[in-house]
Amino acid sequence: GNLNVYSPVTQSFKHYNFTDLVESAPNVEMGIVSITEDNSGKIYFGVTALYSDEITSTLLFLDEKADKIEKVAAPEGQVINNIKSLNTDSKGSVW
């Protein structure tokens, strides 16, 4: 339930909890399935939660200015689900 970021400058890890941002039943298995970085340096990661036969996915990003994990808001009327991999194209769009 944590994203661990290593700083070579301080030679230490920073831990970011993201479980409260993923919609799922309590006590479910959750993991980061893919990570990518856009052209501006923002790091995105897809999280999948598995509970019984139900799989939910969430797209998150590391907001370095606020020093916390944020959830990517889906456009109105759309749902972000079934994240299996993330990629960035030449224009910086995350797919």
Backbone atoms as SQL, in Angstrom:
CREATE TABLE atoms (id INTEGER PRIMARY KEY, chain TEXT, resi INTEGER, resn TEXT, atom TEXT, x REAL, y REAL, z REAL);
INSERT INTO atoms VALUES
  (1, 'A', 1, 'GLY', 'N', 0.795, -1.210, 0.000),
  (2, 'A', 1, 'GLY', 'CA', 0.000, 0.000, 0.000),
  (3, 'A', 1, 'GLY', 'C', 0.829, 1.262, 0.000),
  (4, 'A', 2, 'ASN', 'N', 2.137, 1.133, -0.235),
  (5, 'A', 2, 'ASN', 'CA', 3.002, 2.313, -0.266),
  (6, 'A', 2, 'ASN', 'C', 3.765, 2.384, -1.580),
  (7, 'A', 3, 'LEU', 'N', 4.037, 3.610, -2.001),
  (8, 'A', 3, 'LEU', 'CA', 4.991, 3.861, -3.065),
  (9, 'A', 3, 'LEU', 'C', 6.247, 4.316, -2.361),
  (10, 'A', 4, 'ASN', 'N', 7.359, 3.648, -2.613),
  (11, 'A', 4, 'ASN', 'CA', 8.621, 3.969, -1.963),
  (12, 'A', 4, 'ASN', 'C', 9.536, 4.637, -2.971),
  (13, 'A', 5, 'VAL', 'N', 9.971, 5.863, -2.669),
  (14, 'A', 5, 'VAL', 'CA', 10.810, 6.646, -3.570),
  (15, 'A', 5, 'VAL', 'C', 12.179, 6.818, -2.925),
  (16, 'A', 6, 'TYR', 'N', 13.209, 6.398, -3.653),
  (17, 'A', 6, 'TYR', 'CA', 14.567, 6.475, -3.142),
  (18, 'A', 6, 'TYR', 'C', 15.223, 7.780, -3.580),
  (19, 'A', 7, 'SER', 'N', 15.867, 8.468, -2.645),
  (20, 'A', 7, 'SER', 'CA', 16.623, 9.682, -2.933),
  (21, 'A', 7, 'SER', 'C', 18.106, 9.362, -2.839),
  (22, 'A', 8, 'PRO', 'N', 18.818, 9.421, -3.977),
  (23, 'A', 8, 'PRO', 'CA', 20.260, 9.154, -3.910),
  (24, 'A', 8, 'PRO', 'C', 21.021, 10.251, -3.167),
  (25, 'A', 9, 'VAL', 'N', 20.446, 11.444, -3.081),
  (26, 'A', 9, 'VAL', 'CA', 21.108, 12.544, -2.376),
  (27, 'A', 9, 'VAL', 'C', 21.149, 12.264, -0.877),
  (28, 'A', 10, 'THR', 'N', 19.999, 11.895, -0.305),
  (29, 'A', 10, 'THR', 'CA', 19.939, 11.632, 1.134),
  (30, 'A', 10, 'THR', 'C', 20.163, 10.157, 1.464),
  (31, 'A', 11, 'GLN', 'N', 20.226, 9.329, 0.428),
  (32, 'A', 11, 'GLN', 'CA', 20.365, 7.886, 0.574),
  (33, 'A', 11, 'GLN', 'C', 19.304, 7.315, 1.508),
  (34, 'A', 12, 'SER', 'N', 18.068, 7.747, 1.267),
  (35, 'A', 12, 'SER', 'CA', 16.963, 7.275, 2.090),
  (36, 'A', 12, 'SER', 'C', 15.708, 7.119, 1.224),
  (37, 'A', 13, 'PHE', 'N', 14.710, 6.420, 1.784),
  (38, 'A', 13, 'PHE', 'CA', 13.437, 6.222, 1.110),
  (39, 'A', 13, 'PHE', 'C', 12.374, 7.127, 1.715),
  (40, 'A', 14, 'LYS', 'N', 11.468, 7.591, 0.876),
  (41, 'A', 14, 'LYS', 'CA', 10.263, 8.305, 1.325),
  (42, 'A', 14, 'LYS', 'C', 9.092, 7.402, 0.980),
  (43, 'A', 15, 'HIS', 'N', 8.167, 7.247, 1.896),
  (44, 'A', 15, 'HIS', 'CA', 7.029, 6.349, 1.719),
  (45, 'A', 15, 'HIS', 'C', 5.749, 7.164, 1.536),
  (46, 'A', 16, 'TYR', 'N', 5.027, 6.871, 0.470),
  (47, 'A', 16, 'TYR', 'CA', 3.750, 7.526, 0.180),
  (48, 'A', 16, 'TYR', 'C', 2.657, 6.469, 0.214),
  (49, 'A', 17, 'ASN', 'N', 1.676, 6.645, 1.092),
  (50, 'A', 17, 'ASN', 'CA', 0.545, 5.734, 1.146),
  (51, 'A', 17, 'ASN', 'C', -0.494, 6.184, 0.127),
  (52, 'A', 18, 'PHE', 'N', -1.070, 5.238, -0.612),
  (53, 'A', 18, 'PHE', 'CA', -2.069, 5.589, -1.613),
  (54, 'A', 18, 'PHE', 'C', -3.350, 4.771, -1.480),
  (55, 'A', 19, 'THR', 'N', -3.440, 3.887, -0.494),
  (56, 'A', 19, 'THR', 'CA', -4.584, 2.977, -0.410),
  (57, 'A', 19, 'THR', 'C', -5.911, 3.704, -0.238),
  (58, 'A', 20, 'ASP', 'N', -5.910, 4.870, 0.404),
  (59, 'A', 20, 'ASP', 'CA', -7.162, 5.604, 0.594),
  (60, 'A', 20, 'ASP', 'C', -7.677, 6.238, -0.699),
  (61, 'A', 21, 'LEU', 'N', -6.874, 6.261, -1.757),
  (62, 'A', 21, 'LEU', 'CA', -7.287, 6.837, -3.041),
  (63, 'A', 21, 'LEU', 'C', -7.872, 5.798, -3.992),
  (64, 'A', 22, 'VAL', 'N', -7.775, 4.522, -3.637),
  (65, 'A', 22, 'VAL', 'CA', -8.251, 3.440, -4.497),
  (66, 'A', 22, 'VAL', 'C', -9.578, 2.932, -3.959),
  (67, 'A', 23, 'GLU', 'N', -10.607, 2.962, -4.810),
  (68, 'A', 23, 'GLU', 'CA', -11.925, 2.493, -4.398),
  (69, 'A', 23, 'GLU', 'C', -11.927, 0.969, -4.414),
  (70, 'A', 24, 'SER', 'N', -12.043, 0.385, -3.230),
  (71, 'A', 24, 'SER', 'CA', -12.058, -1.070, -3.122),
  (72, 'A', 24, 'SER', 'C', -12.608, -1.462, -1.757),
  (73, 'A', 25, 'ALA', 'N', -12.895, -2.742, -1.632),
  (74, 'A', 25, 'ALA', 'CA', -13.340, -3.268, -0.342),
  (75, 'A', 25, 'ALA', 'C', -12.160, -3.239, 0.622),
  (76, 'A', 26, 'PRO', 'N', -12.434, -3.225, 1.929),
  (77, 'A', 26, 'PRO', 'CA', -11.331, -3.227, 2.892),
  (78, 'A', 26, 'PRO', 'C', -10.510, -4.516, 2.817),
  (79, 'A', 27, 'ASN', 'N', -9.252, -4.434, 3.168),
  (80, 'A', 27, 'ASN', 'CA', -8.347, -5.587, 3.249),
  (81, 'A', 27, 'ASN', 'C', -8.221, -6.350, 1.934),
  (82, 'A', 28, 'VAL', 'N', -8.046, -5.630, 0.839),
  (83, 'A', 28, 'VAL', 'CA', -7.877, -6.282, -0.457),
  (84, 'A', 28, 'VAL', 'C', -6.415, -6.234, -0.877),
  (85, 'A', 29, 'GLU', 'N', -6.052, -7.146, -1.766),
  (86, 'A', 29, 'GLU', 'CA', -4.714, -7.140, -2.321),
  (87, 'A', 29, 'GLU', 'C', -4.625, -6.010, -3.342),
  (88, 'A', 30, 'MET', 'N', -3.608, -5.172, -3.220),
  (89, 'A', 30, 'MET', 'CA', -3.477, -3.992, -4.064),
  (90, 'A', 30, 'MET', 'C', -2.021, -3.863, -4.492),
  (91, 'A', 31, 'GLY', 'N', -1.806, -3.450, -5.746),
  (92, 'A', 31, 'GLY', 'CA', -0.436, -3.289, -6.189),
  (93, 'A', 31, 'GLY', 'C', -0.309, -2.351, -7.366),
  (94, 'A', 32, 'ILE', 'N', 0.888, -1.798, -7.525),
  (95, 'A', 32, 'ILE', 'CA', 1.199, -0.941, -8.668),
  (96, 'A', 32, 'ILE', 'C', 1.526, -1.862, -9.839),
  (97, 'A', 33, 'VAL', 'N', 0.784, -1.694, -10.953),
  (98, 'A', 33, 'VAL', 'CA', 0.976, -2.576, -12.106),
  (99, 'A', 33, 'VAL', 'C', 1.812, -1.944, -13.208),
  (100, 'A', 34, 'SER', 'N', 1.907, -0.602, -13.220),
  (101, 'A', 34, 'SER', 'CA', 2.681, 0.062, -14.270),
  (102, 'A', 34, 'SER', 'C', 3.023, 1.480, -13.841),
  (103, 'A', 35, 'ILE', 'N', 4.180, 1.966, -14.325),
  (104, 'A', 35, 'ILE', 'CA', 4.648, 3.317, -14.023),
  (105, 'A', 35, 'ILE', 'C', 5.153, 3.954, -15.306),
  (106, 'A', 36, 'THR', 'N', 4.866, 5.252, -15.497),
  (107, 'A', 36, 'THR', 'CA', 5.423, 6.000, -16.618),
  (108, 'A', 36, 'THR', 'C', 5.618, 7.452, -16.206),
  (109, 'A', 37, 'GLU', 'N', 6.398, 8.167, -16.982),
  (110, 'A', 37, 'GLU', 'CA', 6.687, 9.578, -16.716),
  (111, 'A', 37, 'GLU', 'C', 6.363, 10.379, -17.970),
  (112, 'A', 38, 'ASP', 'N', 5.658, 11.516, -17.810),
  (113, 'A', 38, 'ASP', 'CA', 5.359, 12.346, -18.976),
  (114, 'A', 38, 'ASP', 'C', 6.530, 13.283, -19.273),
  (115, 'A', 39, 'ASN', 'N', 6.394, 14.095, -20.309),
  (116, 'A', 39, 'ASN', 'CA', 7.494, 14.971, -20.739),
  (117, 'A', 39, 'ASN', 'C', 7.856, 16.043, -19.716),
  (118, 'A', 40, 'SER', 'N', 6.938, 16.359, -18.805),
  (119, 'A', 40, 'SER', 'CA', 7.221, 17.372, -17.789),
  (120, 'A', 40, 'SER', 'C', 7.840, 16.776, -16.528),
  (121, 'A', 41, 'GLY', 'N', 7.981, 15.446, -16.496),
  (122, 'A', 41, 'GLY', 'CA', 8.591, 14.798, -15.335),
  (123, 'A', 41, 'GLY', 'C', 7.593, 14.285, -14.317),
  (124, 'A', 42, 'LYS', 'N', 6.295, 14.432, -14.582),
  (125, 'A', 42, 'LYS', 'CA', 5.284, 13.921, -13.657),
  (126, 'A', 42, 'LYS', 'C', 5.228, 12.401, -13.779),
  (127, 'A', 43, 'ILE', 'N', 5.248, 11.713, -12.649),
  (128, 'A', 43, 'ILE', 'CA', 5.248, 10.258, -12.623),
  (129, 'A', 43, 'ILE', 'C', 3.838, 9.754, -12.330),
  (130, 'A', 44, 'TYR', 'N', 3.348, 8.904, -13.243),
  (131, 'A', 44, 'TYR', 'CA', 2.022, 8.297, -13.126),
  (132, 'A', 44, 'TYR', 'C', 2.183, 6.825, -12.815),
  (133, 'A', 45, 'PHE', 'N', 1.216, 6.277, -12.081),
  (134, 'A', 45, 'PHE', 'CA', 1.236, 4.837, -11.869),
  (135, 'A', 45, 'PHE', 'C', -0.182, 4.297, -11.754),
  (136, 'A', 46, 'GLY', 'N', -0.350, 3.120, -12.346),
  (137, 'A', 46, 'GLY', 'CA', -1.637, 2.439, -12.309),
  (138, 'A', 46, 'GLY', 'C', -1.651, 1.448, -11.166),
  (139, 'A', 47, 'VAL', 'N', -2.741, 1.475, -10.409),
  (140, 'A', 47, 'VAL', 'CA', -2.902, 0.593, -9.266),
  (141, 'A', 47, 'VAL', 'C', -4.109, -0.300, -9.526),
  (142, 'A', 48, 'THR', 'N', -3.952, -1.576, -9.229),
  (143, 'A', 48, 'THR', 'CA', -5.051, -2.523, -9.373),
  (144, 'A', 48, 'THR', 'C', -5.311, -3.167, -8.021),
  (145, 'A', 49, 'ALA', 'N', -6.599, -3.278, -7.684),
  (146, 'A', 49, 'ALA', 'CA', -7.018, -3.942, -6.452),
  (147, 'A', 49, 'ALA', 'C', -7.843, -5.163, -6.836),
  (148, 'A', 50, 'LEU', 'N', -7.579, -6.285, -6.205),
  (149, 'A', 50, 'LEU', 'CA', -8.285, -7.530, -6.499),
  (150, 'A', 50, 'LEU', 'C', -9.019, -7.986, -5.252),
  (151, 'A', 51, 'TYR', 'N', -10.327, -8.156, -5.387),
  (152, 'A', 51, 'TYR', 'CA', -11.149, -8.642, -4.282),
  (153, 'A', 51, 'TYR', 'C', -12.119, -9.656, -4.843),
  (154, 'A', 52, 'SER', 'N', -11.958, -10.907, -4.459),
  (155, 'A', 52, 'SER', 'CA', -12.775, -12.000, -4.969),
  (156, 'A', 52, 'SER', 'C', -12.656, -12.008, -6.494),
  (157, 'A', 53, 'ASP', 'N', -13.742, -11.808, -7.206),
  (158, 'A', 53, 'ASP', 'CA', -13.701, -11.764, -8.673),
  (159, 'A', 53, 'ASP', 'C', -13.721, -10.338, -9.195),
  (160, 'A', 54, 'GLU', 'N', -13.684, -9.356, -8.317),
  (161, 'A', 54, 'GLU', 'CA', -13.787, -7.951, -8.722),
  (162, 'A', 54, 'GLU', 'C', -12.400, -7.312, -8.792),
  (163, 'A', 55, 'ILE', 'N', -12.103, -6.699, -9.931),
  (164, 'A', 55, 'ILE', 'CA', -10.843, -5.993, -10.120),
  (165, 'A', 55, 'ILE', 'C', -11.160, -4.524, -10.351),
  (166, 'A', 56, 'THR', 'N', -10.520, -3.644, -9.593),
  (167, 'A', 56, 'THR', 'CA', -10.673, -2.205, -9.804),
  (168, 'A', 56, 'THR', 'C', -9.306, -1.603, -10.079),
  (169, 'A', 57, 'SER', 'N', -9.292, -0.586, -10.910),
  (170, 'A', 57, 'SER', 'CA', -8.043, 0.095, -11.248),
  (171, 'A', 57, 'SER', 'C', -8.177, 1.582, -10.984),
  (172, 'A', 58, 'THR', 'N', -7.053, 2.206, -10.668),
  (173, 'A', 58, 'THR', 'CA', -7.003, 3.634, -10.408),
  (174, 'A', 58, 'THR', 'C', -5.716, 4.185, -10.999),
  (175, 'A', 59, 'LEU', 'N', -5.793, 5.378, -11.576),
  (176, 'A', 59, 'LEU', 'CA', -4.606, 6.048, -12.107),
  (177, 'A', 59, 'LEU', 'C', -4.221, 7.160, -11.147),
  (178, 'A', 60, 'LEU', 'N', -2.991, 7.108, -10.636),
  (179, 'A', 60, 'LEU', 'CA', -2.500, 8.065, -9.654),
  (180, 'A', 60, 'LEU', 'C', -1.247, 8.745, -10.190),
  (181, 'A', 61, 'PHE', 'N', -0.853, 9.843, -9.545),
  (182, 'A', 61, 'PHE', 'CA', 0.408, 10.492, -9.893),
  (183, 'A', 61, 'PHE', 'C', 1.050, 11.061, -8.643),
  (184, 'A', 62, 'LEU', 'N', 2.361, 11.219, -8.707),
  (185, 'A', 62, 'LEU', 'CA', 3.109, 11.806, -7.605),
  (186, 'A', 62, 'LEU', 'C', 3.184, 13.302, -7.822),
  (187, 'A', 63, 'ASP', 'N', 2.552, 14.060, -6.932),
  (188, 'A', 63, 'ASP', 'CA', 2.596, 15.518, -6.983),
  (189, 'A', 63, 'ASP', 'C', 3.778, 15.957, -6.126),
  (190, 'A', 64, 'GLU', 'N', 4.897, 16.227, -6.781),
  (191, 'A', 64, 'GLU', 'CA', 6.124, 16.541, -6.040),
  (192, 'A', 64, 'GLU', 'C', 6.041, 17.885, -5.318),
  (193, 'A', 65, 'LYS', 'N', 5.298, 18.846, -5.868),
  (194, 'A', 65, 'LYS', 'CA', 5.168, 20.150, -5.204),
  (195, 'A', 65, 'LYS', 'C', 4.413, 20.020, -3.893),
  (196, 'A', 66, 'ALA', 'N', 3.332, 19.247, -3.897),
  (197, 'A', 66, 'ALA', 'CA', 2.547, 19.039, -2.678),
  (198, 'A', 66, 'ALA', 'C', 3.098, 17.894, -1.838),
  (199, 'A', 67, 'ASP', 'N', 4.052, 17.141, -2.400),
  (200, 'A', 67, 'ASP', 'CA', 4.681, 16.016, -1.721),
  (201, 'A', 67, 'ASP', 'C', 3.655, 14.970, -1.282),
  (202, 'A', 68, 'LYS', 'N', 2.749, 14.606, -2.230),
  (203, 'A', 68, 'LYS', 'CA', 1.767, 13.563, -1.931),
  (204, 'A', 68, 'LYS', 'C', 1.273, 12.920, -3.220),
  (205, 'A', 69, 'ILE', 'N', 0.583, 11.809, -3.058),
  (206, 'A', 69, 'ILE', 'CA', -0.011, 11.084, -4.168),
  (207, 'A', 69, 'ILE', 'C', -1.402, 11.648, -4.427),
  (208, 'A', 70, 'GLU', 'N', -1.721, 11.848, -5.698),
  (209, 'A', 70, 'GLU', 'CA', -3.037, 12.359, -6.100),
  (210, 'A', 70, 'GLU', 'C', -3.676, 11.387, -7.083),
  (211, 'A', 71, 'LYS', 'N', -4.991, 11.410, -7.147),
  (212, 'A', 71, 'LYS', 'CA', -5.743, 10.584, -8.090),
  (213, 'A', 71, 'LYS', 'C', -6.017, 11.394, -9.347),
  (214, 'A', 72, 'VAL', 'N', -5.816, 10.785, -10.520),
  (215, 'A', 72, 'VAL', 'CA', -6.132, 11.437, -11.788),
  (216, 'A', 72, 'VAL', 'C', -7.646, 11.409, -11.951),
  (217, 'A', 73, 'ALA', 'N', -8.234, 12.575, -12.169),
  (218, 'A', 73, 'ALA', 'CA', -9.680, 12.666, -12.349),
  (219, 'A', 73, 'ALA', 'C', -10.027, 12.297, -13.786),
  (220, 'A', 74, 'ALA', 'N', -10.947, 11.360, -13.938),
  (221, 'A', 74, 'ALA', 'CA', -11.409, 10.971, -15.269),
  (222, 'A', 74, 'ALA', 'C', -12.306, 12.067, -15.829),
  (223, 'A', 75, 'PRO', 'N', -12.282, 12.257, -17.148),
  (224, 'A', 75, 'PRO', 'CA', -13.212, 13.218, -17.753),
  (225, 'A', 75, 'PRO', 'C', -14.650, 12.838, -17.396),
  (226, 'A', 76, 'GLU', 'N', -15.516, 13.826, -17.304),
  (227, 'A', 76, 'GLU', 'CA', -16.902, 13.589, -16.900),
  (228, 'A', 76, 'GLU', 'C', -17.548, 12.509, -17.765),
  (229, 'A', 77, 'GLY', 'N', -18.178, 11.557, -17.103),
  (230, 'A', 77, 'GLY', 'CA', -18.865, 10.485, -17.797),
  (231, 'A', 77, 'GLY', 'C', -17.975, 9.319, -18.186),
  (232, 'A', 78, 'GLN', 'N', -16.685, 9.381, -17.875),
  (233, 'A', 78, 'GLN', 'CA', -15.781, 8.289, -18.215),
  (234, 'A', 78, 'GLN', 'C', -15.199, 7.672, -16.952),
  (235, 'A', 79, 'VAL', 'N', -14.756, 6.440, -17.084),
  (236, 'A', 79, 'VAL', 'CA', -14.178, 5.704, -15.964),
  (237, 'A', 79, 'VAL', 'C', -12.798, 5.197, -16.391),
  (238, 'A', 80, 'ILE', 'N', -11.838, 5.337, -15.512),
  (239, 'A', 80, 'ILE', 'CA', -10.511, 4.774, -15.760),
  (240, 'A', 80, 'ILE', 'C', -10.496, 3.391, -15.129),
  (241, 'A', 81, 'ASN', 'N', -10.353, 2.360, -15.980),
  (242, 'A', 81, 'ASN', 'CA', -10.309, 1.010, -15.424),
  (243, 'A', 81, 'ASN', 'C', -9.443, 0.104, -16.284),
  (244, 'A', 82, 'ASN', 'N', -9.202, -1.085, -15.767),
  (245, 'A', 82, 'ASN', 'CA', -8.432, -2.118, -16.468),
  (246, 'A', 82, 'ASN', 'C', -7.041, -1.647, -16.870),
  (247, 'A', 83, 'ILE', 'N', -6.323, -1.010, -15.977),
  (248, 'A', 83, 'ILE', 'CA', -4.957, -0.568, -16.267),
  (249, 'A', 83, 'ILE', 'C', -4.032, -1.777, -16.213),
  (250, 'A', 84, 'LYS', 'N', -3.392, -2.052, -17.332),
  (251, 'A', 84, 'LYS', 'CA', -2.428, -3.155, -17.395),
  (252, 'A', 84, 'LYS', 'C', -1.028, -2.636, -17.682),
  (253, 'A', 85, 'SER', 'N', -0.935, -1.519, -18.419),
  (254, 'A', 85, 'SER', 'CA', 0.363, -0.893, -18.673),
  (255, 'A', 85, 'SER', 'C', 0.135, 0.579, -18.992),
  (256, 'A', 86, 'LEU', 'N', 1.181, 1.380, -18.808),
  (257, 'A', 86, 'LEU', 'CA', 1.146, 2.811, -19.097),
  (258, 'A', 86, 'LEU', 'C', 2.319, 3.143, -20.009),
  (259, 'A', 87, 'ASN', 'N', 2.085, 4.047, -20.946),
  (260, 'A', 87, 'ASN', 'CA', 3.138, 4.521, -21.838),
  (261, 'A', 87, 'ASN', 'C', 2.937, 6.000, -22.097),
  (262, 'A', 88, 'THR', 'N', 3.994, 6.669, -22.509),
  (263, 'A', 88, 'THR', 'CA', 3.926, 8.087, -22.863),
  (264, 'A', 88, 'THR', 'C', 4.323, 8.216, -24.326),
  (265, 'A', 89, 'ASP', 'N', 3.519, 8.957, -25.108),
  (266, 'A', 89, 'ASP', 'CA', 3.855, 9.138, -26.519),
  (267, 'A', 89, 'ASP', 'C', 4.781, 10.340, -26.701),
  (268, 'A', 90, 'SER', 'N', 5.154, 10.627, -27.933),
  (269, 'A', 90, 'SER', 'CA', 6.112, 11.695, -28.228),
  (270, 'A', 90, 'SER', 'C', 5.591, 13.081, -27.856),
  (271, 'A', 91, 'LYS', 'N', 4.270, 13.238, -27.714),
  (272, 'A', 91, 'LYS', 'CA', 3.678, 14.522, -27.322),
  (273, 'A', 91, 'LYS', 'C', 3.533, 14.649, -25.805),
  (274, 'A', 92, 'GLY', 'N', 3.874, 13.576, -25.080),
  (275, 'A', 92, 'GLY', 'CA', 3.799, 13.623, -23.625),
  (276, 'A', 92, 'GLY', 'C', 2.488, 13.119, -23.067),
  (277, 'A', 93, 'SER', 'N', 1.578, 12.646, -23.934),
  (278, 'A', 93, 'SER', 'CA', 0.304, 12.107, -23.454),
  (279, 'A', 93, 'SER', 'C', 0.512, 10.739, -22.856),
  (280, 'A', 94, 'VAL', 'N', -0.168, 10.478, -21.758),
  (281, 'A', 94, 'VAL', 'CA', -0.076, 9.186, -21.079),
  (282, 'A', 94, 'VAL', 'C', -1.198, 8.307, -21.594),
  (283, 'A', 95, 'TRP', 'N', -0.830, 7.101, -22.005),
  (284, 'A', 95, 'TRP', 'CA', -1.803, 6.126, -22.511),
  (285, 'A', 95, 'TRP', 'C', -1.799, 4.914, -21.610);
